[in-house]
Amino acid sequence: MHSKKQTPEKYYVGIDVGSASVRAALVDGFGTVMAHAEQPIQIWEPQPDHYEQSSADIWAACCSVTKKVVSGVDASRIRGVGFDATCSLVVVDKQFQPLAVNCEGQNYRNVIMWMDHRAVSQVERINATQHRVLSYVGGVMSVEMQPPKLLWIKENLRESCWEKAGHFFDLPDFLSWKATGATARSLCTVVCKWSYTSDKGWDDSFWKMIGLEDLVEDKYEKIGNHVLSPGESVGKGLTPEAAKDLGLPEGIAVAASLIDAHAGGLGVIGADVKGHNLPCENQPITSRVAMICGTSSCHMGVSETPIFVPGVWGPYFSAMVPGLWLNEGGQSATGKLIDHVVRGHVAFPELQAKAAASAHSIYTYLNSHLDLIKKSSPVGFLTVDLHVWPDFHGNRSPLTDLTLKGMVVGLTLSQGLDELALIYLATIQAIALGTRHILETMQAAGHHINTLFLCGGLSKNPLFVQMHADITGKPVVLSKEVESVLVGAAILGACASGDFASIQEAMAKMGKVGRVVQPNHEHKRFYDKKYEVFLKLVEHQREYCSIMNSF
C-alpha cells in the first residue's frame, strides 16, 4: 500500500502599508500567519493639515519586512503576493522618479497622505458642482479623496509638479506597479477615491467641470486607463528587480491591490461563523459590517443592490467583495484621537512610569485602573457626567462636516491618573457612539446589520471592543488572526495565484472567527441616554457656530 504523499504547504505574502508603519506576513492556505514583521515609515508635517511621505522610504520598508518573513522558507512554496495600503496620493514624473508635493521642492516627499486636509477650498468647489458622480460618495466628496488633492497640486505647484507629472498613483497601485512594472489600477482605489464607476468608467464631464480637463486630454494615462478587479493577476508577475528587492521568486503572481481598510474587511467579513450562536449565522454576508480600527476607523457594509446612504461613501460595485456593492462609513481620527487625549494629559508621565513598572502597555494599565476605580458600578457608567464629541479632525461620516471640532463636557480641576483614565474611557465611548451614529444612518437607508466584525490595532483593546458591543447593542466578532488586514492582503495573493476559484472561496477558507464579545443588554438604557447627549453635543456646537458667525 502506498502512503498518500503529503502536499507541500502553499504560502502567500501579504504586505500592508499603514499610516505609520509597513507590515508583512507569510500566510498559509488556512489563513494562519506563519511569520510577521513590521517597520516604521516616516511622516512629515511641514505645516498644519499637510502630511507627506516618501514612496522610496515606503518601498524600502516593504522590501525589508518581506525579506524577514520569507527568510528560511522554501521559495517554491510561495505562490503569490498581495498589497494593501492607505489611500495616499503618490506623484512621479514621466521617468517614474519622485516629484515634490510641497513648496520646498523636496522630491523624496512625493506622497500626500490620506489624512492630509490641505485641499479644503478645492473640495468645497468640487462639491458645489453637485455633479452626478458625487452621489456615489454619499453626496459629498471628502477632502481625503484624490480629485481635490490633484486640483490643489495644479493650483499650487503647477510648474514644479503638475506639468512635470507622468503618473498619479493611489499608494496601493504604486506598490503593484513597483512590483510588476504594470501601471494597471485596482477597481478598489479608482472607484472609492477617484470617481471612477465600474459601469461607465471615467466621466469626462466631471474632470472638465472641476478644472482638470488635462487628465481627459491624454485619455487618463496619468491616472489609469487599465483597471483590474482586486485579486486579479497584474502584468507578468514579479519583475526580476522587484523579486531581488523583496527576496521573493521572480514571476510569482502579484494581485491587483486594495486600500488597507478594504483588505481588513476582506480578512474578516467572510468568516464561517457556524456554531458561534450569532445572529448573522445562516444570513447573507450583507447582515455583517466589518470595522477596521487603527489610526482611523472604517465601517464596511455590503449589499446586493446599490444603497445610497447620505454621508456614507459608496455604493461602490465590486470594490471589496466581487459582485456586491460596498458602503463605507468612517471616522478620520480614532486610534490617533485616543493617543492624542492620553498623551496630552498632564498625568501622562505618571501613567507611563506606572505602566512600565508593571510591564504593561499604557492602555492595559488604564483598563486595569478603571476596574479599580469603578467600585460596584459597571466601568462604562463612570462617565455619567463626562461627555466627548470625537471629531477633533472633522466628521467623515455620517455628517461629512470638516468644520466640526472636538468637544469635552464635564471637566474639573482634578488632573490625576483617575481623571486621565476617565477621559480615556469617555473618548472610547464617543468613538463607539460615533459608530452607532453611522450604523443607524446605514440602517435607515436600507442596510440590515446585526453583527460587527472588528479588526485592526484597536480591536486588541478589550475595553474598546466591549464598548462597541454595549453601545451598538450588537455582538462583536474578533478574528482568530489579529492581523486581519495582512490576511486580507494575502487573500489577494492567493487569488492571483489561481489556487482559489474566487475571492469569496478564499475569504471563507482563510478568514477565521476567534472570540465573540456579546453586548451587556442590561446597560442599554444608560447608553441610550449617552447617545442622546452625544447627538445634543453636535447640535449645540452648530448653534455656537451660528451665534459666532453672526458676529
N, C-alpha and C positions, 0 to 999 in steps of 0.2 A: 504494500500500500504506500502510495506517495503522500508525503505530508504536504499540506497546502502551503504554497510559498507565501510568505508574508509580503504584502505590497509595501515598498518603501514609503515612508511618510512624505506627503507633499506639503510644502511651506509657501507662504505668501508674505510679502513685506508691505506693511502699512506705514506711511510717512505722514505725519501731522505737523503742520506749521501753525502754531498758535500765536497769540499776540506777543508773548514774551519768551517763548522757547520753541524748539523743534524737537519732536519725539519720533522715534521709530520703534516698530515692534516686528518680531518674527512670529507669525501666527499659523497654527496648523488648520487642517480642513474642518475641525470641530470648533473653531473659534477660540482655542486656548492660546494665550500669549506665552510663547516659549522664552522670549528674551525681549528686553525693553531698555531703551537708553534715551537720555534727554540732554539737551544742551541749550543754554540761554542764547538769545539773539538780542541785538542792540535796538533800542528805540531812541530817536532824537525828538525833542520837543523844542524847536527853535523859538517858538512863541506860543501863547495860549491857543489851544484848539488846533494847532498844527502838530501832527505826529508823523514821523518819517522813519523808514527803514532802508536797508541796503539789500538788494537782491543777491549780491555776491556773498554777503555775510550769511544770508538765509541758505543759499545753496551749499556753502561750505559746511554749515551746521547739519544740513540734510546728509551730506556725504559722511561726516564724522559719526553721526549716530547710527547710520545704516551699516557702516563697516563694523561697528561694535556689535550689533545684534546678529550679524551673519557670521561673525568670527567663529571658526571651527566647525561650521556647518557644511555638509556636502553640497556644493553649489548646484549640482544637477537636480537636487530636490526642490530648489527654489523656482517656482513656476510663474510668478507674476508679481508686479508691484503696483500699488495704488497710492495716489497722493490726495491729501486734502489740505486746505489752508484757509486762513482768514480771507475775506473778500476785499483785499487791499489792491491798489492800482499800481502796476509796475510799468515804467516807461523806459523804452530802449530806442536807440537810433536805428538807422537803416542797416547798420552792420551788427545790430543786436548788442551794442555797447550801452551801458547805463547812461541815462540822461538826468540831470538835476531837476528835481521837482520843487526847488527852493530858489529864493532870490540870491543866496550866497554862491550859487554855481557849483555846489559840492555834488559832482556827478555820481559818486558812490551812493549818495542818499537819493535813490531813484524810485522809492516806493512811498505813495501816500497811503497811510494806514486806513483801515476800515473806520476807525473811531475818530478820524480827523474831521473836524467840523469847519474847515476854512471856507467852504463853498455855500455859506448860508444865503448870501444875496443871489447867487446863481440858482439855487434850488427854489427860492421864492418865485423867481421869474419863470422857471420851468413849470411850477405848479399853477401859476397864474394863466398858463396857456389852456389848462383843462383839457389837454389832448387826450384822445381815447386810450392811449397806452397806459395812462395813469390809473385807469380802472383796474389794472392788474397789480397795482401796488397799494391797494386799499384806498385809492382815490388821491393819495398824496405821496409824492416821491420823497424819499429820505435823503438828507444831506450825506448819508453814508453810502449812497449808491454812486455809480460811476459817471453818468451824464453830467451832474453838477460839477464833479471834480475835473472832468475834461474841459468843461466850459471855463472853469477857474483858470486852468493852465493856459487856454487860448487867450484869455483876457489879461492874465498877469505875467505870463512867461512866453509870450508869442514868439519872439525871435530865438531865445535861448533854448526853448523846449518844444513848443507846439510845431514850429516849422521844421525842426530837425528830427522829430519823432518818426520812427519807422513802424513801431508797434506799441499799442497799449494793451497790456495783458491783465486779466484778473490773476492774482497770485497763483491759484490752483492751476491755471492754464499755462502760466510761465513755467511752472515746475514740469508739466508734461512736455512742454517744448524743450526744456533744458535736457530732459531725459531721452527724447526721441528725435529732436530736430524738426518735428512736425508742428506747424502753427495752428492745428485744429483746436477749436474751443469746445468746452463742455456745455451741453444744453443747460446744466445747472447754473453755471455762472452767468451766461448771457441772458437767460430768461429771468433770473432772480435779481440781477444787479445792473443790467444794461438795456432793458426794454425790448429785448427780442421776444417774439412769440413763436411757439412751436408750430403753429399752423401757417402764419403769414411771414415769419422771419423778421427782418429789419423793416421798420416803417420809415420810408424816406421823408414823409411829411413831418414826422416828429423831429428828426435831426435838423431839417431845414428851418422849422419853426423856432427852435431854440438857438439857432445861430451856429450850428456845427455841420453846415452843408458840405464842407470839405471832406467829411468822412464818407458821404454818399458818392462824391465825385470819383473816388478811387475804388468804388464798388466794395466798400467796407474792408479793404485789405488791411487797414491798420487795426481794426477791432475784431476782425474774424469773419471770414465768409465760408468757412468749412466747420460745421457743428456736429459733434458726436454725442450720443447718449452716454450718461455716466456708466462706466464699466465696459464700454466698447474699447477694443484694442486700438491704440494710437500708432500711426505710422508703421514702421517695421520693427517696433520694439526698441529696446535699449541700445543706443549707439555705442560704438567701441569706447569713445571718450567718456560718456556718462557711466558706462559699466565700470571703467577703471576708477572713476571718481567715487562711485558708490560701493565698490567692492562686490558687484553682482555680475552674473554671467551676461555676456553680450547677447542681444537679440531676445531676451525674455520679454514677455508681454508687459506693456505699460498701459494702464487703464485711463480712459477719459476721467478726469478728476471730479471732486465735489468740494463745495465750500465746507469748512470744518464742522459747522453745526449740522449740516445735512448728512455728513459722514457719521456723526454721533447718532442721528435719527435712524440711519440705516443699520447701525450696530445694535440698536435696542428694540426698535418698534415691531420687528417681525418675529420676535422670540416666541417659541412654543410655550404656552402658559398652562398646559394641561396639568391638573392636579393641584393647582395653587389656589383654588376657590376664589377666582377673580371674576368680576362682572363682565370682563371682555372675553372670557373663555367661550368658545363656540359663537363668538360675534365676529363680524368682519374687522379688519385692521383699522377701519375708519372710526371705531369706537375708542381708539387709543390716541394719546398725544405724547410725543417724545419731547422731553425738555432737556436741553443741553445747557448746563450751567457752569460757566467758568468766569472769565473776566466780565463777560456779559451773559445774558441768557436768551435762548431762542425756544419758541414753543411751536413744534411741528405737528400739524394735523393734516390728514389726507382724506380725500373724498372721491367718490366715483364720478360725480358730476361737479362742474365748477361752482364754487360757493364764493360770492363776493362779500367780504367782511370789512365793514368800514374800519379804517385804521390798522388793518392787519394785511401784510403783504400777500400777494397772490390773488386769485388762484393761478398757480404755475403748473402746466401739464408736464408730467414725467420728470420733474426737476429733482425728485428724490427717489420715489418708488415708480418704476416704469408703469405707465398706463393709469396712474392715479394723479389727481390734482392735489397740489400742496398749498396749504395756507401757513404762513409763518408769522407768528407774533414774536415780539421781542422786547427785552429791557436792556438799554445801552450800557448800564453800569450795575452789576450785581456783586460779583467777587471783588471787583475794583472798589465798589462802594463800601463793602464790609471792611476791606483793608483801610480805606480812607478814614472811616469813622473810628476804627480801633487804633490805628497807628497815630492818628491826630489827637488822641485823648491825652490829657495831662498824666493819667495814671499808666500810660503805655510802658514806660521804662520799668515800673514795678511789676507789671504783668510779664514783661519779657524775662526779668530776673527770676520770678517765681516759676514760670513755665520751664525755664532752662534748669532750675534746681530740681524740679520734679521729673525732668527728662520727658516732658510732653510738649506738643505743639501749643502755640498760644490759644488756638481755638478749642483744643481738647481741654486745656486748663480753664478757659472761660466757661465751657459747658459744665465742667465739674463745679465751678464756683457758683453758677446759677443753681445747681442742685443743692448746694449748701445754704443759700440764702432764701430758697423758696418756702421753707418751713413746711406747713401741711398742705399748701395750695399747689395746684399744677404750675409748672415752671412758666407756661405762657401767660398766666394770669398776673405775673409780676408787673406787666406793663399797662395795668388798668388806667393809669393816668399819664402814660408816656407814649406819644404817637409820632410816627415818622412818615413823611411823604418822600419816596425814594428817588425822585427824578433830579438828582444832582447833575446829571448830564443830559437833561431834556427827556421827553417821553417819546419812545418809539411806537409803542402800541399800548392801548388802542386809541390814544388821544392824538398821536402824531403831532406833538407840540414841542418844538425845540426850545421854546422860550421858558418852559416850566423849570422851576428850581426846586431844590430840596427844602423840606420843612421839618422842624422838630418842635413839638409842643409838650411842655411838662418838665422843663429843666429846673434844677435847683442850684444852690451854691455848693453843694457837696461835689467832690471831684475825686473820690477814691475808686478802688477796684470794683466795689459794688456798683457804682454809677456807670463805670465802663462796661461791666457785664450787662447792665440793664439797657444801655443804648445799643449795644451789640445785639441783644435779643430783639429790641424794638425795630432795628434795621432789618434783621432777618424776617421778622413778621411783615414788615412793609413790603419786602420783595415778594413774599408769598401772597399778600393781599393784592399786589400788582398782577401776579399770575392769575388769581381768581378773577380779576377785572378783565383780563384778556380772554380767559376761558368762557366767561359769561357772555362776552361780546361775540365770540365764535359760535356759541350755542344759540344765541338769539338769531344769528344769521342762517342757521340750518345744520350746524355740526351736532353730532350726538356722541358726547365724550363721557366715558365712565371710568377710565383708568389712566394714570400718569406713569410714564416710563422715564426715569431720571438717569442722566449720566453726566460726566464732566467732573471737574475738581470739587465743586460744591456738594456733589452727591455723596462725597466721602464724609461730610459733616452730618452726624445723626440729628442734630438739632434743626438744621436747615431742612432735612428730609421730613422729619416729624411735623414741623410747622406747615410744610406744603400739604401734607396729608390732612392735618386738622383744619386748616383754613379753607382748603378747597372742598373738603368732605369726600375726597376720592382716595382709593388705595394708591400707593406709590410702589412701583416695581423697580428694583435696582438690578442691574445686570450682574451676572456671575463675574464677568471680567470688568473691573473698574474702568479699564481703558477702552471704553466702547467706541470712542472716536477712532482709535487705532484699528480696532476690529472692523469698523465700517470701511476704513481705507483699504484694509487687507481684503475685505469682501469684493471691492472693486478689482483688485489684482487677481483674485480668484476667478471672477467672471471673465476678465480679459484673457486669462489663460485658457479658457474653454473647458475647465474642469467642472463647471456648473452650468446647467442649461439656462439659468436665468438669475437675475439679482434676487428675486423672491425665494428661489430654492436655496441660494447661498445664505440669505438672511435667516431662514428657518433653521439651517444646519449650524450656522456659526454664531448666532445670537442666543445666549443662554440666560435664563432667569436665575438670579442669585437670591436676594432677600425681598420679601414683601412687607411693606410698612402700612398698617391699617390706620385710618383716622380714628381719633377718640370722639365718637359722636356725642358723648355727654358734654363736650366742650363747645358744641355748635353755637349755643346762644351767646357765649362770650365773644366768639369770633365774628358772629353776625353783627354784634354791636361795634367791634373794632372796624369792621368793613364799612359800617355806616359812618363812623368817624373819618375813615380813610377817604371816602368819597366827598365828605364835607371839606376836608383839607384842601383839595384841589379847587373846589367851588369857591372857597374863601380866598385862595391865592389869586384866582382870576378876578375876584371882587377887588382885592387890594390893587392889582394892576390897573383895573379900570379907574379906581379912585385917583391913583397917581398919574395916569395918562391924561386926566382932565386938568392936571396942574398947569 
